[in-house]
Amino acid sequence: MSQIFQEIKAVLEEEKKKGTFTHYAFSCGSFSQEKPRYALFSSNKETVFDLASLTKVFMTSALFLEEIHEGLASQKMTVREYLEGNCDGLREELKELLLGDLMSHSSGLPAWFNFWTQVGSETKTSQEELIRRLNEASRNLEKDQGFRYSDVGYILLGLCLELKHKKSLKEQFYIFCQEKLGFCNRPLLFSQDVPSQHCVPTSFCAVRKRYLQGEVHDENCAFLGGATGHAGLFGDLIGIISFTKKLSERKSFDKVTAVSSCLGPCSYGWMTKTIDGRRALGHLGFTGTGFFLFPEENAYLLLLTNRVISSRLNRSFQKTRQKVFQLGRALLDNELNK
């Protein structure tokens, strides 16, 4: 077995022993391989993780990219134009935001806003309440400030999809997986559809006053129904690899991989960065997840953990994740250069 692969395992086992996380899964490889050659599991390959912000690109961005490809939407279209005027209740400032700016985190909306204040701990926020809270959040709008990563922007995008199609995000995503990607079974799931015993625990939630296992970690997502534009998806390692392989093969995804479409740090929501000199597109999740695609080589890196179980403020994990991805990139180089 590769020395680099053993080093990756040693790093993950050491962090597990220290209590940074209790579960992990890692893989890197080429999408041309039928099965991943390099894969690590702390328990078993069916273990399911809360994917957190990977939802932004796996679901919300993917759904909008498909609509842009089909001519049903465009980057330069405002929320008002996209909804064809069906946006009653939203502030004028929100109606005039561009879909492209929302997708690329350059709308000026704040990074975060508390959507569950004044809502009972077990009460699902209504759509009317969501619109009211979005209006409040938009009072901190800072337009023309460039990149500003925003959960709020993706919550608004999710609402736009639901208002436009009069279907829940959950239903739209499952239809997309079946009709566009060709899955008979759902490769990624929402918490309501996955047995909790298959999920790794995340942390104690002070708001819900219980330990979370099989429930979305993000409080806003939980009180907005468990499926929002910024969070809510769960998945295991094999399911994510299968999903991203088919997603990357869609013609609609060409806009993400085209160099000319890279809008600052994000291309249609996908982070654009360099890992050991190679162009990568991906995203990170607050719960301790991360995925990067190398479009020129049709290759990927994937790391899943439940690092929030140790502390949501654990900054050391960022260095661990970076080290694992750097080692994974070196492992890919060895494999792809054979």
N, C-alpha and C positions, 0 to 999 in steps of 0.2 A: 504494500500500500504506500502511496506517495508520502514523503516526509512532510510536505506542506499540509496535506490532508490531516495527518496526525497532529500537526501543530495547531490547526484549527480546532480539532477535537479537544486538545489540551486546554486551549484558551476558554472554550465553552464550559468544559468540566470544572475548571478552576473557578469561574464565575458562578457556576451552579453551587459549588461547594461553599463559596463565600456567602451565598444567599441572595445574590443579585437577581436571580430568577430560579424557578423550580423546574421549568420545562423549556426545551429549545428544539428547534429543527433547522437544519441548514442544507442547502444544496447549491451547486453550481454546475453548469454544463451547457451543451448546445441543444437548441430546440430540434435539431435534426436527429438527435438520439431518441430511440423509442422509450427508453427509461433513463432516468438520471444516473450517471455513473458514480457521481459523488453525492452522497446524502447521509446526513447524520440525524439521529433521533434520540432524545433523552428518554422517551418511553416507547411509543410505536408510531407508525406512519399515519395512522388514522386520527391522531390527536389533533383537535381543532383549537385554533387560536383566534382571539379577537383582533381583527386586522386594523382597527382604528382608522387613521387617515388614508390608508391604502384605498379605502372606499371612494375617496375623491377621484382617483384616476381609474380604478377598476369599474366603477359604476357611473358616476355623474359625468365625468369627462367622456367616457366611452359612449354614453347615450347621446350627448350633444355632438360628438364627432360624427356619429352615424347620421344625425339630422343635418349637420352641415354638409356632409357628403351627398345626401339626398336632396339638397337644396331647400330644406325646410327651415333652416336657420343659417346665420352667418355671424362672424366675429363682430361685424359692424352693426348688427341689429340690436336695438335697444330692448329692454325688458318689455316696454309698452308695445313695440312692434311685434315681438315674438308672441306675446299673449293676445295680440290683435285687440287690444283695448280691454281684455278681460282681467283687469288688475285692480279692481275696486278695493279701496282701503289702503293701498300702498302710497307712501309719500311720493311726491313728484320727483324727488331726488333719486329714489329707487327705480322709478319707472324709466328714467333717462339713462341708467347705467347700461353699458355695452356688455353683451354676452362674452365677447372676447376678453374684455378687461376683468370680468368676474372669473373666467376660467384661468387666466394667467396671474391672478392675485394682484391686479393693478387697478382695482376699482376705487380704492381709497377707504373701503369699509374696514372697521377695526378687526384685529386678529380674533378677538373673543368677546362674547357678551353672554350674560347670565339669562338664559331663556326660561329657567324654572323658578325663579324668585316669585313669590306670591302664588305658587301652585303647590297643592298638597303633595307630599312625598310619593303618593301612589296614584296621582292624577295625571292622565295624559293631557298634554297641552292641545287645545283645539286649534284649527287652522286660523280662526279669527284672532285668537290670542297670539299665535305665531306672527301674524301680520302686524299686530300691535307692537310686539316686542322688536320685530325687524325695524319698524319705524323709529322706535327708541334708539336702537343700535346705530341707525343711519345718521343720528344727530352728531355722531363723532366722525362723519365722513370727511376725509382729507383727500380730495381729488388732485390729480396731477402730481402726486408724490412718488410715482414709480412703484416698484415692487413693495407690497405689504401683505405678507401671508395672512390669509383670512378664512377662518372657519365660517364666519358670518356670510361671506360671499358665496360659499358653497351651500350653505343652508338656504340662501335665497335661490340659487340655481335649482336645488331640489324642489323647492316650492314652485318654481316656474314650470318644471316638468309635470308636476301634479296638476297645476291649474290648466296647463295647455291640453293635456291628454285625459284629464278627469279619471286618472288611475293612480294608485299609490306607487311610490318608487319601487317598492318591493315587487309589485306585479309587473311593472315595466321592465325591471331588471331580469326577472325570470323569463319573461317573453323574449327579451334580447338574447339571453343565453340559449334558449331553445331554437328560436327562429333565425337568428343571425349567426350564432356561433355553432349551432348544430348539436348541442348537448341533449341527450335523452334524460340524463339525471343532472341535477343542479350542482355545478362544480364548487360554487360558493353559496353560502346560506346566510340568512338573518337569524338572530338568536331564537326567534319563535319556532324555527323549523329544524333546529339541531338539538339532539338530546344533551342536556346539561352535563351528563356524566362523561361525554366525549370531549368536553371543553376544559381547557386549563383554567384554574382560578386566576383572577387578576388581583383584586385587593378588597379591603374593607371600604365600603362607601359610607361616609359620614352623613350623606343626605338620605340615602335609602336605609341606613342603619343595619346593614348586613354585609357579609362577605359575598362577593360576586363570582359566580361560576355559571357560564352559559347566558349571562346577561351582559349587555353592552356596557363597557366601562365608562364611556363618555356620558356625563350627566345630562347635557343638553340633548343628545341623541335619545337617551332613555325617556326623557319627559316629552319628547316630540314624537314618540311612538316606536322607537327602536330602529327605524330605517330613514335616514336623512341624507342630505347631499354630502355631508362631511364625514360620516361614520355609520357603523352598523353592520358591516359585512364580517362574517366569520369564515374560516377555511383551514384546510390542512395542506401540507406541503405539496402532495401530488395533485390535489385539486387546483391549487394556485398555478402550478407549472402548466397544467393542461389548459387552464383558462387563459393565461397570458400568452401562450403559444398561439392559440386561435385568435385572440384579440390582435396580436401583432401582425397577423396575416390578413386582417381586414384592410381593404383599400382605404377606408375611412381613417385608419391609423397612419397612413402615409404622411398626413399633415404633421404628426408629432415627430416623425423621424427625419423629415426634411429639414436641413440645416437652416434654410431661409425662414422657417416658421418658428424658430426658437425665440420667443419673446422674453428677453431678459433671462432671469433665472429659471423661468418655467416655459414649457411649450405645451399649451393647452392643458395646463395643470401638472404636467410631468416635469419634475426637476431635471435640469440639464447640468451635468457636471462632468468632471474628468476623474477617472480612477486609474492611477498609474499610467497616465498618458492616453487612455482610451476614452472616447466619448460615451457617456452613459446617460440613460433616461430612467428615472425611477421615482420612488417616493418612500418616505419614512412614516412609521406609525408610532404614536405616543406610547402605546402599550409595550413597545419593544420590537417592532417588526420593521422590515425594510426589504425593498425589491429594486433591482437595477437590471435594465436591459441594455445590451450592447448591439445596436441595430446593424452595424457593419459586419458583425460576426455571427449574428443570429444566436447570441449566447445570453446567459442571465446569471445573476446572483440573487439568492433568497435567504433571508434570516428571519426566523420567527422565535420570539421569546415572550414571557410574561413578566418583564422587568419591573412593572409597576407594583408587583407584589412586595418588593423590598422598600420602595419609596417612589412616589411620583416625582420627587425632586432629585432623584439619583442621577447626578451629572456624569459620573464615571462610566456609565453604560455607553455614552456617546463614543468614548474612546475605544471601548471594547468592540462596538459595532463597526467602527471605522477600521480597526485592526483586522477583524474577521473579513471584511470586504476587500481589504488590500491583499490579505493572504489568499482569499478566494480568486481574486483577479490573477495572482501569480499562478495559482493552480490551473486556471483557465488557459493561461499562456502556454503552460507545459502541455496541456491536453490538445489545444488547437494547433500547436506547432509540430505535432507528431507526424 
